[in-house]
């Protein structure tokens, strides 16, 4: 796949959780791509996105003569195109669990998303801590701990990620890690007795690609005079 050319259309790095997912996956896995950024929450935002994707939403991966306009679909496509990157576990059972976890994030946790929207540069401790949002956060916390215990820690090349090596599931949950940091959702307060979820959060936040995205978010906000 070395001859492939990818263009990834994304939204604001401070706010676009869906854009973060494939960007993080491609950046960490060293999959070359060009980046097109469309500013969100503007009168012409949809018009600008429609230049690249018929969905009118970001992210969108432009590949050859097609558009893949969905975070999970992009991540699954990349995992299939680059099997040597190990973006999905090789074991069929682990792979099924990884896909299940990614799909749960893709379609669920609406209360958490609504009450604690991604804001990379923000710091709003306690805000959005509704019972419904915290219940969703607890489910995320439990899932992280379970996957780390069952799969991640048992991987022969464990790097601290959900299934040992960084992959699609980690990319899907990375925005939640930033939400927990922004709104100070403490894993220990959600039953993280062994500290597995808290340690996982730190693994994601220390990831060079994650730090690069955060730096980009800060730079964008500074350039707009909003930080």
Secondary structure, 3 states (H helix, E strand, C coil): CCCCCEEEEECCCCCCHHHHHHHHHHHHCCCCCEEEECCCCCCCHHHHHHCCCCCCCCCEEEECCEEECCHHHHHHHHHHHCHHHCCCCCCHHHHHHHHHHHHHHHHCCHHHHHHCCCCCCCCCCCCCCCHHHHHHHHHHHHHHHHHHHHCHHHCCCCCCECCECCCHHHHHHHHHHHHHHHCCCCHHHHCCCCCHHHHHHHHHHCCHHHHHHHHHHHHHHHHCCCC
